[in-house]
Amino acid sequence: MVEVGRHVPIGLAYLSATLRAAGHETAVFDALAHVEDNHVVPDDELTAVERLKLATHPRWRHVVHWGARWERIAEAVAGSGADVVGISCMFTPFYESAYDLARLTGELLPDAAVLLGGQHGTVFFHHTLQVPEIDAVVLGEAESTILPLVDAVERGLPFERLEGVAFRCGAGRCTCEVPGAPHVRPRAPFVPDLDALLMPAVDELDFARYDHTTTLITSRGCPFSCTFCTVHATVGREFRARSPRNVVDEIERYVRELGVRRFLVEDDNFTFDIDRVHAICDEVLARGLDVRLRLPNGITVVKLTEELVAKMVAAGFESLFFGLETTDVERLRRMRKGFTSLPKVAAGASLFEKYGLSVNGSLIAGLPGQALGEIVQDSVNCAVQRVRFYTNPFYPIPGSPDYRTCLEKGLIDPLTEPALFDQFNFAFGNGELTAEQLYWAWIGTQALALWPDYLVEGSARREGGPVTPAEAARRLVEHSSRLKSSGQRLDVCAVVRDCRVVEEGLLVETSREDCFCAVQRVADDVRRSGTADLCLFSGDVIAAAIACYTGVPLAAEQIASEVGRGCAFLVRPAGDGPAAPIQREFVTRLDATRRDAVATAG
């Protein structure tokens, strides 16, 4: 789980720089940065879309509002007195908040033009234009289109001759005599020279809200064609890159002027040009910049060498992963990722480990047509072969090839509520498994990702006879303590502080810093609202881990949430519950794969 509110809105900062250079006055308000406002939405405030999300989710019964409360947002909008309000909506599942912001702006600043950009508007502009308060949608990259659009708004000119915008017919935005279908103007060419872009206007941001970490984009576009991805819709297929000197000039600016030393490099294919990566590292080292660089979008194993790994680690790269997605070679080919494999990822990981950096592989659980056994086998293969990994549940991203596949197979339809296209909603089956089955399968993969050694140990321990809940509990606490002391960055927020046998089953308590509520910064609201099961995700992962250790299917129930202490769960036999058959599949495949590995090694 990635902590909310840490990603700098770098796209808005780029646009702000462009507009300021042309003489416009700008301000950036990042609602997500106000993590102090994160809260559980009260039942009487849930929207119809939020109620639909809860009705379709197999397990969760709460919606969390991330970022600034509406009162804070309204104050910022009204206080700006802006003539133009631009709204960024990068992810379709969160469109409702963006639309509500447009409506709020219409009430508070009725004379302001409202523009919406980002991935959602680019692929779903017809849906977006149903909101009357939104005057235009900016399609794709906006640096070359935002200035002509704002100038047209300022001068009251029609949008018909502009590039890269979509807008409703009429209302003075076109010269049509009779209003008709929306206008969708051809996309502007992608920015050919990224070095020519102005440095983003990050002086408008408070980096204390981002833990003095910023977002860095050193290239755009990706020549690969992974079926689950939509990168081509916004930044295209052609790999366009900034020069190493230009990249490190920006890094040095952050270090010298703003005291920022941690960077999230959000490129879609950072290592596509290996020579450029070498040059960036050389430049960082030559300038003596003490920085930490992360690659949250991962890298591929293509062209990876020990020389490159050594230089990346020396330059400050850390916390990266390889995009693996599945260990099944044939499925990788169908996903157009035949250039990678588990052996290649394992070899690449060993190179980084040689230089003291532990890296992950990424898996996707629940790909179209993926059976339970394949999902389980992927994570078991990684765990047994000691390749660190994490998993994301599959969901059909609008605009991706897999989205079209799901349409063709009838898994979704064109009228499906867009807010459900969220990887954590579990609103759809994948043609082999129901949405509920996919949830429990994903939970099992999360347990293996967090405690691989614990689960493999349990499999070996059960060969000598049954394992008692007391032993499983004791060992889970020990493994969790070891995990905490390692300093490893965790992708799953479910670290166990205490676990003991009680009359009803196992009483499990999570570490106060590493439970879902604390990591997502909603703990104070849990106390105020009396919410008792916000962290069921953490409890479900813990139950799955202990089930794989003992071989007995288990289920979790949250029984307490206390700020400053953590959450408590009661774990007991699952009976015929939905998790039981899936946990048995994990136990069966874990045992068989471990035995095969031992036999091969022997």
C-alpha positions as CSV (number, residue, x, y, z in Angstrom):
1,M,0.0,0.0,0.0
2,V,1.4,3.4,-1.0
3,E,0.9,6.1,1.6
4,V,-1.6,8.7,0.4
5,G,-0.6,12.4,-0.2
6,R,3.1,11.9,-1.0
7,H,3.2,12.4,-4.8
8,V,3.9,16.0,-5.9
9,P,1.3,17.2,-8.6
10,I,4.2,17.6,-11.0
11,G,1.9,17.9,-14.1
12,L,0.1,20.9,-12.6
13,A,3.5,22.4,-11.7
14,Y,4.7,22.1,-15.3
15,L,1.5,23.9,-16.6
16,S,1.8,26.6,-13.9
17,A,5.4,27.3,-15.1
18,T,4.2,27.6,-18.7
19,L,1.4,30.0,-17.8
20,R,3.5,32.1,-15.5
21,A,6.1,32.6,-18.2
22,A,3.3,34.1,-20.4
23,G,2.4,36.6,-17.7
24,H,-0.5,34.7,-16.0
25,E,-0.8,34.6,-12.2
26,T,-1.1,31.0,-11.0
27,A,-1.5,28.9,-7.8
28,V,-1.5,25.1,-7.3
29,F,-3.7,23.6,-4.6
30,D,-3.0,19.9,-3.9
31,A,-6.0,18.5,-2.1
32,L,-4.4,15.1,-1.5
33,A,-1.5,16.7,0.3
34,H,-3.8,17.5,3.2
35,V,-3.6,14.1,4.8
36,E,-4.7,15.4,8.1
37,D,-8.2,15.6,6.6
38,N,-8.3,11.9,5.6
39,H,-11.5,10.4,7.1
40,V,-14.1,7.7,6.9
41,V,-17.2,9.1,5.1
42,P,-20.2,8.9,7.4
43,D,-23.1,6.7,6.1
44,D,-25.4,9.7,5.7
45,E,-22.9,11.5,3.5
46,L,-22.2,8.6,1.0
47,T,-23.0,9.4,-2.6
48,A,-24.9,7.0,-4.8
49,V,-21.6,6.0,-6.5
50,E,-19.9,5.4,-3.2
51,R,-22.9,3.2,-2.0
52,L,-22.5,1.2,-5.3
53,K,-18.8,0.7,-4.5
54,L,-19.6,-0.7,-1.1
55,A,-22.5,-2.8,-2.4
56,T,-20.2,-4.5,-4.9
57,H,-17.1,-5.0,-2.7
58,P,-16.8,-8.5,-1.3
59,R,-15.5,-7.3,2.1
60,W,-15.0,-3.6,2.9
61,R,-17.9,-1.5,4.3
62,H,-16.3,1.9,4.5
63,V,-15.3,4.6,2.0
64,V,-12.3,6.8,3.0
65,H,-12.2,10.4,1.8
66,W,-8.6,11.1,0.9
67,G,-7.2,14.6,1.4
68,A,-8.7,18.0,2.1
69,R,-12.2,18.1,3.3
70,W,-14.7,20.0,1.1
71,E,-14.8,22.9,3.5
72,R,-11.0,23.4,3.0
73,I,-11.3,23.0,-0.8
74,A,-14.2,25.5,-1.0
75,E,-12.2,28.1,1.0
76,A,-9.2,27.6,-1.4
77,V,-11.4,27.9,-4.5
78,A,-13.3,31.0,-3.3
79,G,-10.2,32.6,-2.0
80,S,-8.4,32.2,-5.3
81,G,-10.7,34.5,-7.3
82,A,-9.5,32.6,-10.4
83,D,-10.7,33.3,-13.9
84,V,-9.7,29.7,-14.9
85,V,-9.7,26.6,-12.7
86,G,-7.8,23.6,-14.0
87,I,-8.6,20.2,-12.4
88,S,-6.4,17.2,-12.8
89,C,-8.1,13.8,-12.8
90,M,-5.5,11.1,-13.4
91,F,-7.5,8.0,-12.5
92,T,-11.1,7.2,-13.7
93,P,-12.2,5.6,-10.4
94,F,-11.9,9.0,-8.7
95,Y,-13.7,11.0,-11.3
96,E,-16.6,11.8,-8.9
97,S,-14.5,14.1,-6.8
98,A,-13.2,15.9,-9.8
99,Y,-16.7,16.4,-11.1
100,D,-17.9,17.6,-7.7
101,L,-15.0,20.1,-7.6
102,A,-16.1,21.4,-11.0
103,R,-19.7,21.9,-9.7
104,L,-18.4,23.5,-6.5
105,T,-16.3,25.9,-8.7
106,G,-19.4,26.8,-10.7
107,E,-21.2,27.8,-7.5
108,L,-18.3,29.8,-6.0
109,L,-16.8,31.3,-9.1
110,P,-19.6,31.3,-11.7
111,D,-17.7,33.4,-14.2
112,A,-14.6,31.1,-14.1
113,A,-13.8,28.7,-16.9
114,V,-13.3,25.1,-15.7
115,L,-10.9,22.9,-17.5
116,L,-10.2,19.2,-16.8
117,G,-7.1,17.2,-17.8
118,G,-5.3,14.0,-17.1
119,Q,-5.7,10.4,-18.0
120,H,-9.5,10.2,-17.2
121,G,-10.4,13.1,-19.3
122,T,-8.2,11.9,-22.2
123,V,-9.9,8.5,-22.5
124,F,-13.3,9.4,-21.1
125,F,-14.0,12.9,-22.5
126,H,-17.5,12.1,-23.6
127,H,-18.4,11.2,-20.0
128,T,-16.6,14.2,-18.6
129,L,-18.5,16.6,-20.9
130,Q,-21.8,15.6,-19.4
131,V,-20.9,17.9,-16.5
132,P,-22.1,21.3,-17.6
133,E,-19.7,23.1,-15.3
134,I,-16.7,21.7,-17.2
135,D,-16.0,24.0,-20.2
136,A,-13.3,21.9,-21.9
137,V,-11.2,18.8,-21.5
138,V,-7.5,18.9,-22.2
139,L,-6.4,15.8,-24.1
140,G,-3.0,14.2,-23.4
141,E,0.1,16.3,-22.8
142,A,-1.0,19.8,-22.0
143,E,2.2,22.0,-22.0
144,S,1.7,23.0,-25.7
145,T,-2.1,23.3,-25.5
146,I,-2.8,25.0,-22.2
147,L,-1.6,28.5,-23.1
148,P,-3.7,28.8,-26.3
149,L,-6.7,27.5,-24.4
150,V,-6.3,30.0,-21.6
151,D,-5.8,32.8,-24.1
152,A,-9.0,31.8,-25.9
153,V,-10.9,31.9,-22.6
154,E,-9.4,35.2,-21.7
155,R,-10.3,36.8,-25.1
156,G,-13.7,35.1,-25.4
157,L,-12.6,33.2,-28.6
158,P,-14.1,29.9,-29.8
159,F,-12.1,26.7,-29.2
160,E,-12.6,25.3,-32.7
161,R,-9.1,26.0,-34.0
162,L,-7.3,24.8,-30.9
163,E,-5.5,21.5,-30.7
164,G,-6.0,18.8,-28.1
165,V,-9.2,19.9,-26.5
166,A,-12.8,18.5,-26.3
167,F,-15.8,20.7,-25.6
168,R,-19.5,20.9,-25.9
169,C,-21.0,22.4,-28.9
170,G,-22.5,25.9,-28.3
171,A,-22.2,28.2,-25.3
172,G,-20.0,30.5,-27.4
173,R,-17.2,27.9,-27.6
174,C,-17.8,27.3,-31.3
175,T,-19.4,29.0,-34.3
176,C,-22.0,26.3,-35.0
177,E,-25.4,27.8,-35.8
178,V,-27.2,24.8,-34.2
179,P,-25.6,23.0,-31.2
180,G,-24.7,19.4,-32.0
181,A,-22.3,16.7,-30.9
182,P,-19.3,17.6,-28.7
183,H,-16.2,18.9,-30.6
184,V,-13.1,16.8,-30.3
185,R,-10.1,18.6,-31.7
186,P,-7.1,16.6,-33.0
187,R,-4.4,16.0,-30.4
188,A,-1.4,18.4,-30.4
189,P,1.9,16.7,-31.4
190,F,3.8,15.3,-28.4
191,V,6.4,17.7,-27.0
192,P,9.5,16.7,-29.1
193,D,12.2,18.3,-27.0
194,L,11.6,17.8,-23.3
195,D,14.7,19.9,-22.5
196,A,12.8,22.9,-23.9
197,L,10.1,22.6,-21.2
198,L,10.4,25.1,-18.4
199,M,11.3,23.7,-15.0
200,P,8.1,23.0,-13.0
201,A,6.8,25.7,-10.7
202,V,7.5,23.8,-7.5
203,D,8.0,26.9,-5.5
204,E,4.2,26.9,-5.2
205,L,4.3,23.7,-3.2
206,D,5.0,23.0,0.5
207,F,7.5,20.2,0.5
208,A,7.0,19.6,4.2
209,R,3.7,18.0,3.1
210,Y,5.6,15.5,0.9
211,D,8.3,14.6,3.5
212,H,10.7,16.6,1.4
213,T,10.2,14.2,-1.5
214,T,9.4,15.3,-5.0
215,T,8.4,13.8,-8.3
216,L,10.8,13.7,-11.3
217,I,9.9,12.9,-14.9
218,T,13.0,12.4,-17.0
219,S,11.4,10.8,-20.1
220,R,8.0,10.2,-21.6
221,G,6.5,7.5,-23.8
222,C,7.0,3.8,-23.9
223,P,7.7,1.6,-27.0
224,F,6.4,-1.5,-25.2
225,S,2.7,-2.5,-25.6
226,C,1.8,-4.2,-22.4
227,T,-1.9,-5.1,-22.6
228,F,-2.9,-3.7,-19.2
229,C,-1.3,-0.3,-19.7
230,T,-2.7,3.0,-20.9
231,V,0.5,5.1,-21.2
232,H,0.1,5.4,-24.9
233,A,-3.1,7.4,-24.5
234,T,-1.4,10.2,-22.7
235,V,2.3,10.3,-23.7
236,G,2.5,8.0,-26.7
237,R,4.7,5.2,-27.9
238,E,7.8,7.1,-28.9
239,F,10.4,7.3,-26.1
240,R,11.3,10.9,-25.6
241,A,14.0,11.8,-23.1
242,R,15.5,14.7,-21.3
243,S,19.3,15.0,-21.5
244,P,21.3,13.8,-18.5
245,R,22.5,17.4,-17.8
246,N,19.0,18.8,-17.9
247,V,17.8,16.1,-15.5
248,V,20.5,16.6,-13.0
249,D,20.2,20.4,-13.2
250,E,16.7,19.9,-11.9
251,I,17.8,17.5,-9.2
252,E,20.5,20.0,-8.1
253,R,18.0,22.8,-8.0
254,Y,15.9,20.8,-5.6
255,V,18.9,20.1,-3.4
256,R,20.4,23.5,-3.3
257,E,17.3,25.7,-3.3
258,L,14.6,23.6,-1.5
259,G,16.6,21.1,0.6
260,V,14.8,18.2,-1.2
261,R,16.9,15.1,-1.5
262,R,14.4,12.3,-2.2
263,F,13.0,11.8,-5.7
264,L,10.3,9.6,-7.2
265,V,11.3,9.1,-10.8
266,E,7.9,8.5,-12.4
267,D,9.1,7.5,-15.9
268,D,7.2,4.7,-17.6
269,N,10.5,3.2,-18.9
270,F,13.4,4.8,-17.2
271,T,16.0,2.3,-18.3
272,F,15.0,2.0,-22.0
273,D,18.1,4.0,-23.0
274,I,20.8,2.4,-20.9
275,D,23.5,4.9,-22.0
276,R,21.4,7.8,-20.8
277,V,21.0,6.1,-17.3
278,H,24.7,5.7,-17.1
279,A,25.1,9.4,-18.0
280,I,22.6,10.5,-15.4
281,C,24.3,8.5,-12.7
282,D,27.7,9.9,-13.8
283,E,26.4,13.5,-13.6
284,V,24.9,12.9,-10.1
285,L,28.2,11.5,-8.9
286,A,30.3,14.2,-10.5
287,R,28.4,16.9,-8.8
288,G,28.6,15.2,-5.4
289,L,24.8,15.2,-4.9
290,D,23.7,13.2,-1.9
291,V,20.3,12.1,-3.0
292,R,17.9,9.1,-2.9
293,L,16.1,8.1,-6.1
294,R,13.2,5.7,-6.3
295,L,11.5,4.2,-9.4
296,P,7.8,3.6,-8.4
297,N,6.9,2.6,-11.9
298,G,9.6,-0.1,-12.0
299,I,12.1,-1.0,-14.6
300,T,12.6,-3.9,-17.0
301,V,15.4,-6.5,-16.9
302,V,16.2,-5.7,-20.5
303,K,19.9,-4.7,-21.0
304,L,20.6,-4.8,-17.3
305,T,24.3,-5.2,-16.5
306,E,26.3,-5.3,-13.3
307,E,28.1,-2.1,-14.3
308,L,24.8,-0.3,-14.6
309,V,23.6,-1.7,-11.3
310,A,26.7,-0.7,-9.4
311,K,26.5,2.8,-10.8
312,M,22.8,3.2,-10.0
313,V,23.3,2.2,-6.4
314,A,26.3,4.5,-6.1
315,A,24.2,7.4,-7.4
316,G,21.5,6.9,-4.8
317,F,18.9,4.6,-6.5
318,E,16.9,2.6,-4.0
319,S,13.5,1.0,-3.6
320,L,12.9,-0.2,-7.1
321,F,11.1,-3.2,-8.7
322,F,11.0,-5.2,-11.9
323,G,7.7,-5.4,-13.8
324,L,7.2,-9.2,-13.9
325,E,3.3,-9.4,-13.7
326,T,3.2,-13.3,-14.0
327,T,5.6,-16.2,-13.9
328,D,3.8,-18.0,-16.7
329,V,5.9,-17.6,-19.9
330,E,3.0,-18.2,-22.3
331,R,0.8,-15.6,-20.6
332,L,3.7,-13.1,-20.6
333,R,3.8,-13.5,-24.4
334,R,0.1,-12.9,-24.7
335,M,0.5,-9.8,-22.5
336,R,3.3,-8.6,-24.9
337,K,5.9,-8.9,-22.1
338,G,7.8,-11.9,-23.5
339,F,11.0,-10.0,-22.8
340,T,10.8,-10.8,-19.1
341,S,10.6,-13.9,-16.9
342,L,11.0,-15.0,-13.3
343,P,14.6,-16.3,-13.9
344,K,15.5,-13.0,-15.5
345,V,14.0,-11.0,-12.6
346,A,15.8,-13.3,-10.1
347,A,19.1,-12.7,-11.9
348,G,18.5,-9.0,-12.0
349,A,17.5,-8.9,-8.3
350,S,20.7,-10.8,-7.4
351,L,22.8,-8.1,-9.1
352,F,21.2,-5.4,-7.0
353,E,21.5,-7.5,-3.8
354,K,25.2,-7.9,-4.5
355,Y,25.4,-4.1,-4.0
356,G,23.3,-4.0,-0.9
357,L,19.9,-3.1,-2.5
358,S,16.9,-5.4,-2.1
359,V,14.4,-5.2,-5.0
360,N,11.0,-6.6,-5.8
361,G,9.2,-8.1,-8.7
362,S,5.6,-7.0,-9.4
363,L,2.8,-9.5,-10.0
364,I,-0.8,-8.8,-11.2
365,A,-3.4,-11.1,-9.6
366,G,-6.6,-11.9,-11.6
367,L,-5.6,-11.2,-15.2
368,P,-8.4,-11.9,-17.7
369,G,-9.0,-15.7,-17.9
370,Q,-6.4,-16.4,-15.2
371,A,-7.5,-19.4,-13.1
372,L,-7.0,-19.6,-9.3
373,G,-4.1,-22.1,-9.6
374,E,-2.2,-19.7,-11.9
375,I,-2.6,-16.8,-9.5
376,V,-1.5,-18.8,-6.5
377,Q,1.4,-20.4,-8.4
378,D,2.8,-17.0,-9.4
379,S,3.3,-15.8,-5.8
380,V,4.3,-19.3,-4.6
381,N,7.0,-19.5,-7.3
382,C,8.4,-16.1,-6.2
383,A,8.3,-17.0,-2.5
384,V,10.0,-20.4,-2.9
385,Q,12.7,-19.0,-5.2
386,R,13.3,-16.1,-2.7
387,V,12.4,-13.4,-5.1
388,R,10.8,-10.5,-3.2
389,F,7.6,-9.4,-4.8
390,Y,4.3,-7.6,-4.3
391,T,0.9,-8.0,-6.1
392,N,-1.6,-5.7,-7.5
393,P,-5.2,-6.9,-8.3
394,F,-6.0,-6.6,-12.0
395,Y,-8.7,-4.2,-13.1
396,P,-9.6,-3.2,-16.7
397,I,-8.1,0.3,-17.1
398,P,-10.3,2.3,-19.6
399,G,-8.2,2.8,-22.7
400,S,-6.1,-0.3,-22.3
401,P,-6.1,-3.4,-24.6
402,D,-7.3,-5.5,-21.6
403,Y,-10.2,-3.1,-21.2
404,R,-11.3,-3.9,-24.8
405,T,-10.8,-7.6,-24.1
406,C,-13.0,-7.5,-21.1
407,L,-15.7,-5.7,-23.1
408,E,-15.5,-8.4,-25.8
409,K,-15.8,-11.2,-23.2
410,G,-18.8,-9.5,-21.6
411,L,-17.0,-9.0,-18.3
412,I,-17.9,-5.4,-18.4
413,D,-20.1,-3.3,-20.8
414,P,-19.8,0.3,-22.1
415,L,-22.3,1.5,-19.5
416,T,-20.5,0.0,-16.5
417,E,-20.1,2.7,-13.8
418,P,-16.6,4.1,-14.4
419,A,-15.9,4.5,-10.7
420,L,-15.8,0.7,-10.3
421,F,-12.7,0.5,-12.5
422,D,-10.5,0.6,-9.4
423,Q,-8.0,-2.2,-8.6
424,F,-9.2,-2.3,-5.0
425,N,-13.0,-2.3,-5.7
426,F,-13.2,-6.0,-6.8
427,A,-16.3,-5.3,-8.7
428,F,-15.7,-7.7,-11.6
429,G,-14.8,-11.3,-12.1
430,N,-12.2,-12.2,-14.7
431,G,-14.0,-15.0,-16.6
432,E,-12.6,-17.7,-14.4
433,L,-13.2,-16.4,-10.9
434,T,-15.9,-14.3,-9.2
435,A,-15.0,-10.9,-7.8
436,E,-15.2,-12.3,-4.3
437,Q,-12.8,-15.2,-5.2
438,L,-10.4,-12.7,-6.7
439,Y,-10.4,-10.7,-3.5
440,W,-9.5,-13.7,-1.4
441,A,-6.9,-14.9,-3.9
442,W,-5.3,-11.5,-3.8
443,I,-5.3,-11.5,0.0
444,G,-3.3,-14.8,-0.1
445,T,-0.7,-13.3,-2.4
446,Q,-0.4,-10.4,0.0
447,A,0.4,-12.8,2.9
448,L,3.1,-14.5,0.8
449,A,4.5,-11.2,-0.3
450,L,4.8,-9.9,3.3
451,W,6.0,-13.1,5.0
452,P,7.4,-15.5,2.4
453,D,9.9,-17.1,4.8
454,Y,7.2,-17.5,7.4
455,L,4.9,-19.4,5.0
456,V,7.7,-21.5,3.5
457,E,8.8,-22.4,7.1
458,G,5.2,-23.4,8.0
459,S,5.0,-25.7,5.0
460,A,8.2,-27.4,6.0
461,R,7.2,-27.6,9.6
462,R,3.9,-29.3,8.8
463,E,5.8,-32.2,7.3
464,G,6.7,-33.2,10.8
465,G,3.1,-33.2,12.0
466,P,0.3,-30.7,12.9
467,V,1.3,-27.1,13.9
468,T,-0.4,-25.6,16.9
469,P,-2.0,-22.1,16.7
470,A,0.4,-21.1,19.6
471,E,3.5,-22.1,17.6
472,A,2.2,-20.3,14.5
473,A,1.4,-17.2,16.6
474,R,4.8,-17.1,18.2
475,R,6.7,-17.5,15.0
476,L,4.6,-14.8,13.2
477,V,5.5,-12.3,15.9
478,E,9.2,-13.2,15.6
479,H,9.1,-12.9,11.8
480,S,7.3,-9.6,12.0
481,S,9.9,-8.3,14.5
482,R,12.6,-9.3,12.1
483,L,10.8,-7.6,9.3
484,K,10.5,-4.4,11.3
485,S,14.1,-4.3,12.3
486,S,15.3,-4.8,8.7
487,G,14.1,-1.4,7.8
488,Q,12.6,-2.8,4.6
489,R,10.0,-0.6,3.0
490,L,6.7,-2.5,3.3
491,D,4.1,-2.8,0.5
492,V,1.5,-4.4,2.8
493,C,0.4,-2.7,6.0
494,A,-0.2,-5.6,8.4
495,V,2.8,-6.0,10.6
496,V,2.0,-8.0,13.8
497,R,3.1,-6.7,17.2
498,D,1.5,-9.4,19.3
499,C,-0.3,-12.7,18.6
500,R,-1.5,-15.1,21.3
501,V,-4.0,-17.9,21.9
502,V,-7.3,-17.0,23.6
503,E,-10.4,-19.0,24.2
504,E,-12.1,-17.9,21.0
505,G,-9.1,-18.4,18.8
506,L,-6.0,-16.2,18.1
507,L,-5.9,-12.6,19.3
508,V,-3.7,-10.6,16.9
509,E,-2.6,-7.0,17.4
510,T,-0.9,-5.0,14.7
511,S,2.0,-2.5,15.1
512,R,0.6,1.0,15.5
513,E,2.8,2.3,12.7
514,D,2.1,-0.4,10.2
515,C,-1.7,-1.1,10.2
516,F,-3.8,0.2,7.4
517,C,-5.4,3.0,9.4
518,A,-2.0,4.4,10.5
519,V,-0.2,4.1,7.2
520,Q,-3.2,5.8,5.4
521,R,-3.4,8.4,8.2
522,V,-7.0,7.9,9.1
523,A,-6.4,6.7,12.7
524,D,-7.7,9.7,14.5
525,D,-11.0,9.5,12.5
526,V,-11.3,5.9,13.5
527,R,-11.3,6.9,17.1
528,R,-13.9,9.6,16.6
529,S,-16.3,7.6,14.5
530,G,-16.1,4.4,16.4
531,T,-15.4,2.5,13.2
532,A,-14.5,-1.1,14.2
533,D,-13.5,-2.8,10.9
534,L,-11.7,-0.2,8.8
535,C,-8.6,-2.4,8.8
536,L,-10.1,-5.7,7.8
537,F,-7.7,-5.8,4.9
538,S,-4.8,-6.1,7.4
539,G,-6.7,-8.8,9.4
540,D,-7.5,-10.8,6.3
541,V,-3.8,-10.9,5.3
542,I,-2.8,-12.0,8.8
543,A,-5.4,-14.8,8.8
544,A,-4.2,-16.0,5.4
545,A,-0.6,-16.1,6.6
546,I,-1.4,-18.1,9.7
547,A,-3.7,-20.4,7.7
548,C,-0.8,-21.3,5.3
549,Y,1.5,-21.9,8.3
550,T,-0.9,-24.2,10.1
551,G,-2.7,-25.7,7.1
552,V,-6.1,-24.8,8.6
553,P,-8.3,-22.2,6.8
554,L,-8.8,-19.1,9.0
555,A,-10.9,-16.0,9.0
556,A,-10.4,-12.6,10.7
557,E,-12.7,-10.3,12.6
558,Q,-11.6,-6.8,13.7
559,I,-12.5,-6.3,17.3
560,A,-10.7,-3.1,18.2
561,S,-9.0,0.0,16.8
562,E,-7.0,2.2,19.2
563,V,-5.1,5.2,18.1
564,G,-1.4,5.0,19.2
565,R,-1.6,1.3,19.8
566,G,-2.8,-0.4,16.7
567,C,-5.7,-2.7,15.8
568,A,-6.8,-6.0,17.1
569,F,-8.3,-9.0,15.3
570,L,-9.8,-12.3,16.3
571,V,-8.6,-15.1,14.0
572,R,-10.5,-18.4,14.1
573,P,-11.4,-21.3,11.8
574,A,-13.0,-20.2,8.6
575,G,-15.4,-23.2,8.3
576,D,-17.1,-23.1,4.9
577,G,-16.4,-19.4,4.4
578,P,-15.3,-17.9,1.1
579,A,-11.6,-17.8,2.0
580,A,-11.4,-21.5,3.0
581,P,-11.1,-23.2,-0.5
582,I,-8.6,-20.5,-1.7
583,Q,-6.4,-20.9,1.4
584,R,-6.4,-24.6,0.8
585,E,-5.2,-24.0,-2.8
586,F,-2.3,-21.9,-1.4
587,V,-1.3,-24.6,1.1
588,T,-1.4,-27.3,-1.6
589,R,0.7,-25.4,-4.1
590,L,3.1,-24.1,-1.6
591,D,3.8,-27.6,-0.2
592,A,4.2,-29.1,-3.7
593,T,6.4,-26.3,-5.0
594,R,8.6,-26.3,-1.9
595,R,9.1,-30.0,-2.1
596,D,10.0,-29.8,-5.8
597,A,12.6,-27.1,-5.0
598,V,14.1,-29.1,-2.2
599,A,14.3,-32.2,-4.4
600,T,15.9,-30.2,-7.2
601,A,18.4,-28.7,-4.9
602,G,19.2,-32.1,-3.4
